[in-house]
Amino acid sequence: MDILKEIDSTLHYENIENAWKKHKYTFVLTLVAIFGSVAGYQAYTGSVEAKSKNDSAVIYNVIIGKADSANYIKDVETALEKVQTTNGEEMLKFELAKTYLVEGKNDKYEKALIELTSANTKAIKNIATYMLAEFYLDSDVEKALEFTKQVKLANNAFTLPFVQEIEAMALAKQGKTIEAKTLYTKILANKNLADSFKQRVEIKLNQLG
């Protein structure tokens, strides 16, 4: 899912609110297409197609139709009661988490992301894990280090290098220069890094001397 990779890359250069605004419509339309594909592959069960179409409509209507609502959190919570698939539920919980951050509800934001780090939808799980690591780095370096060390992401997860970067940054903040340099070097060994990300990691590595 290239759009998810693009969203994740954008999150490294813009704050989460701006990044989400930039990609929201594409993300939702991509989700609608995914639901359509799932329904197509599993057409032997009529309820699968019906539930997918239902969730596509619910998500589209709340994220796009209610975007400027004065009670947006309530609107998303109401929509959550209407979705019928795990993917749909996790998509809306992800949107809810983002909204908590925008409105300064940090405790709820953290709680929502912790739940989403166990999401069945891999893209949501990967992005939520990165966002939680980033949140901890800004609020509690020790917690960020503890969290990133125990994160369980697949080796091919597109957010893994970014989570490793946060771990290296936390190590550097704690004065653990050698460990940070070792981790930065490990990240750079990944042959699938985007050039912009690779350059940023190289700069951080060089700054450590």
Secondary structure, DSSP 4 states (H G I P E B T S, - for coil): -HHHHHHHHHTTTS-HHHHHHHHHHHHHHHHHHHHHHHHHHTTTSHHHHHHHHHHHHHHHHHHTTTTT-TTHHHHHHHHHTT--SHHHHHHHHHHHHHHHHHTT-HHHHHHHHHHHTT-SSHHHHHHHHHHHHHHHHHH-HHHHHHHHHH----TT-TTHHHHHHHHHHHHHHTT-HHHHHHHHHHHHT-TT--HHHHHHHHHHHHHT-
